[in-house]
Amino acid sequence: MFYGHLLSFKQPDMRILIFLLALLQFSLAEAQNTFEKQGGNFSLGMRSTVSAFSHGEKNVGYGAGGQFRIQLTDRINTEWFLDVLSTNIENKAQRMDYHVGWSVMYYLIDPRAFTRKVTPYVVAGHCFDFTKISINGNNGDAQSRFSSAVQAGVGFHYNITPKLDLSPQVQYMLHLGKDLHAHVTDEGVELEEHARAGWEGHLLFNLSMNYKFAQLWKPGKKS
């Protein structure tokens, strides 16, 4: 299903492809200028997201967003993100999720200034989210709610160059406040707000591309 959505874009914007190729060429040219220490690195990136188990295994959400990273030390990075996801609930309702949050990434091995091709990490963080579910039809009901959530998971950087990476990541997001659900029955769709925190959440798959544009501060040299 996910690949079907990707293939639905029959005429991709060539300007995006040209931009990515130019970014790769520039990154390769600058690869020899990597920093001795990684603290202070500032990255910008874009991401695509798939959300599973939002309303049962048949209803999968798809979305996109952006992020920036500020690296604190060689082994600790931070990620600040915005995601927008849309879920079609059995062609009877539409769910929109907006996530704004942050995460802390801990590298399981020394990145060696990201000269390694693969750098695995664990990640955990917090976000605020807004959810709106609309029942299809001219007179369809709609409900929305604000909440917050925590998320944790694993991922890795595939370092195309020391400055440019492709990062797959999987996290489980657990709601801390009210959660909004659509229950599909033979009679239609019922919207229900769960007033307590529970183990119900979303399994999120992210794929992002990120580029290190600058170093915000100069850490001391490695001993």
N, C-alpha and C positions, 0 to 999 in steps of 0.2 A: 504493500500500500504506500509506504514512504517513497519508494522509487517511482511509483506511479505519479505521485504529486510532483516529483522533480522533473519527470519527463513531460508533464503537462505544459511546461514553458517551452513552446515550440520554436520561439524566436528569441534566444538569449541576447541580452544587450552586449554587443561587442565592445562597448566602451569599458565595461567592467573587466572583461578578459584582457584588454590592452593595458588597463591600469595594473592588474595583478602581475602581468608579465614584466611591466616596467619596474614594479616594486621588487620583483625577484631579481632582475638584472642589477638594480641599484644595491640590493642587499648583498649580492655576490661580490660586487665591486668593493663594498665596505667591510667584508667579512674579516679582513686582516686587522681591522681597527677595534676589535673587541676589548672590553674593559678588563683590567686585571681582577677587580672585585665587582660584584654585580649589584651591590646596594645602590639604590637611587634610580635604577632603570625605569623608564616610563614607556609603556607599550599601549598602542591602540589596536582594537580588533573588531571583527564582526563575527556573528555566530548564528547558526541555525539550531533549532531545538525541536525535539520530539517528546511529547508527554504521554506516557502510558498509564493505564489504570485510573484515568480521571473519572470515568463513569462506566466501569466494566472494561473487559479486555477488548471489546469490539470498537470502542470509541477512543480514538487516538488523536491527540492534539498536535498541530504543527505550527511552528512560529519562527521568528527571527529576532535579532536584537544586536546590541553592541556592548562593548566593554572597554575599560582601560585597566592597566595593571601598574602598580607601584611596588617595586621590589625593595624589601627592607634589608635583607642580608643575602648571602649566597644561597642559603637553604630555605628562606622564607619569602614568599611573594604574596601580594594581595590583589584581588580582582574585584572590580566594581562594575555592575552590569545592569542592563535593562533588557527585558524580554517581553514580547507580545505574542500570545498563543491563541489559536482558534481551534475549537473542537466541535465537530458535527456530531450531535447526539442522535443517532439512528434516523437522520433526516426529519426529526420532529422538533429539535431545539438546537440552539447555537450557544456555545459557551466561549466567552472571551476572558483571558487571564492576562494581567499586567504585573510583572515582577520587577521590583527595584531593590537591589541589595548588594551585599558584599560577601567575599569569602577570603579565607586564609589558606594558602597552599604551602605544604611542607614537602620539599624534595627528598625522596627516600635515598638518593645517592647524590654525591657532589656533582652539580651540573658541569663543572669545569668550563665556566664561561659559556655554556651551551654549545660547546664543541662536540659533545656527545650527540649522536643521532637521536637517541631516545632518552628522555628524562622523566621517570615516573614520579607521581606525587599523590598524596592524600589531601583532601580538601574538605573544609567545613565552614559554614557561615550562616547568615541570617538575611531575611528579606521582608519587605512589605509587599503585599499583593492586593490587587483589586480584581474581583470576579463579577461578571455579569452574565446571567443566563436568560435568553429570550426564547420563548416558545414560538415556533414558526406560525405564520398566518397573520392576517391583518389585525385581528383582535387578540393576538397572543399575549399572554402575561409575561412580565419580565421582573426579575429581582436582581439586586446587586448587594455586595458587601465588601468592606475593607477588613483586612486581617494581617497577620504576620506569620512567618514560618521559619523553621530552621532546616538546613539541608547539609548533607554530608555524602562523600563518595570518593571516587578514585579517578585518576586520569593520567595522561602522559603528554609531553610535548614531543612531536616529531620535528626536530630542528632541521629545516631545509637549509638554513644558514644560521650562524650564531645570533642573527638579529630577526630572522623570520621563522615562525613556527606554525605548525598545524596541530591542534590540540583536541583530541577526542576526550570526552568526559562523561561519566555517569554518576548521578546523585539521586538520593531519595529525599523528597521535600515533605516535611511533616508540619501540618498547620497547628498553630498555637492558640488561635482564637476560633471564631465561628467559621464554619465551612458550609458552602452552598452546594446542594446536589439536585439533580433532576432525576426523578424516578419515572421510568417509562412503563406504563401499564396498557392494558387493552383499551381502556377508555381514553388514554391520552398521556399527557406529561404532567406530573405533579412536582412543584418546586418546594424544597424543604431545606431549612437552615438548621444545621447542627450546632447547638449552643455550647458544646464542650469540646475540648481538644481530644483527639483520638489518634489512632495509628493510621487512619486513612489519609492518604496523601497522593503524591505523584512521583513516578519514576521518570526522571528527566535524562535524556540523552542529548548532549551538546557537542557540536563540532564547530571549532572557531579557528580563524586565521589571525595572527597577531604579529605586529611589527614594532621593534624597539626603536623609537624615534629619538630619544634623548636620555641623558643621565642627569637627574635633578640635583644630585650632590655627588661629590667625589669622596668615596671612602678611602681609608688608608690602604697602602699596598699590602699584599699578602706576605707574611713572614716566611 
